[in-house]
């Protein structure tokens, strides 16, 4: 499944307890999202938005913010990713700019993601 956040397509959902973006993979912008509401009428809320770093593993199960993310969600959280790195010709600055743009459009931790 994919989720469009502020006009950008993110893939997921991935369970943060077992999801890793390895250092040799394409860096990503990641969104931590809570799925809330009824199954037939879900609501997605942006809990956090950030970017991976070039050459570093991104291990969500040991992320320093994991407990904070879980505390801000009413439901279960999931990770969605948008690849934006070397293959796309993007730099760390490009990832930071995308993070800032999404955070402005859908302010975490209470930003509602609209389809």
N, C-alpha and C positions, 0 to 999 in steps of 0.2 A: 504494500500500500504506500502511497505517497501523500504528502501533505504540502499544500502551497501556503507559504508564510510570506506575507508582504510581497507577493508576486514571484517568489523563488521556490522552485520545486525541491523538496527534501524527501529522501527515502527513509523508510522505517515502517513501523516502529521497531526499535531494538531494545531489548531488556538491558538496563544499565549494569545488572549484576554479572553479565557475561560478555558484554560488547567491548571490543578493543579495536582501535584504529592504530595499526602498527606504524613504526617510523618509516618503513619502506613503502608504505601506501601513500596515496594522494592525500595531502592535508585537506581538512574539511572545516566548514562552519557547522556547528552542531546546535541543535535546539533541544532543550529538555521540555517536554510537553506533558501536561496532565490531561487525561481523557476523563471528563466528568459528565454527569447527567445520565439519562436513560439510554439504553442500548439502541433504541429506535430513533433517538434524538440526541446524539452525543454533542458535547461542547468541548472544544479543545482550548486549553489555556497555556500560554507561553510562560514557563517558569523561569527559564534562563536561556540566553543565547551567547555563544562564545565561539572561539576558533581554536583549532589544533595548531601546533607549532611544527615547523619544518624539522624533520629529523628526530622527533620525540614520539614515543608511544603515548597514546591517549587511552588510559585504562579507566573506564567509568566506575567500576566496582571499588576502586581505591581513590577516586577523585576526592579532593579535600572538601568539595561542596555537596557531596552526595546527600548527607544527612539534612543539610539546609534545604536542598531541593525537595526532598521527601516531606519535610515539615511544612512546606508552602503549598503542597498539593492536597486536594480533597480526595483524589483517587490515586490510582497507580500512575507512576511516571514512566515515560518512555523517551528514548533518544531518537532523533531524526537527524540525518546528515545531508549536507550539500557539498559535494566535492568542489574544491576551489583551490587548486595548487599548481604545481609545476606544469602538468599537462595542459592546463587551461591558460598557461602563461601568467598566472596570478602570483602575487607576492603576499607576504605577511601583511603588508599595508592594505592590499586589496581585500584580504579577509577581514581585517579590522574595520575597514570602511563598510563592508556589507553587514557586519555585526552591529555597527552604530546605526546604519539605516534601518535595519529590522527592529532594533530596540526602540528607535524613535517612532516607527509605525505601529508597533505592537508592544507597548512597554511591559516588560516582565516585572514582577511575577504574576500580574493579574491581567495581562493582555489577552483578550479573546481573539482567537484566530478565526477569521471569517473566510468562507469558501470563495 
